[in-house]
């Protein structure tokens, strides 16, 4: 068994691989995977819809009252704020 391990290790070194490179490659892959996971969780925190306990609402404009900024059929991504300023675009949902 140790002979097979030695042979595989020797073949890997012959092709330019060594244990340090593979360890570095593993850490690099793990770090990239962790970064993608953090980015996905951050995107979920920002864009999660209200029905899934998020804070973002997705609204399709129905009518012409928001023109010229928003047109009929536009998708608008909204978040509730504690305070609004003059000139802010707001949406109303009739329940």
MOJO-V979088 format. One record per run of one state. SS is the DSSP state (H for helix, E for strand, C for the rest). FROM is the first residue (numbers start at 1). LEN is the number of residues. If there is no record, write none. Layout:
ss->{SS,SS}
from->{FROM,FROM}
len->{LEN,LEN}
//
This chain:
ss->{C,H,C,H,C,E,H,C,E,C,E,C}
from->{1,2,15,19,48,49,50,53,56,61,75,80}
len->{1,13,4,29,1,1,3,3,5,14,5,16}
//
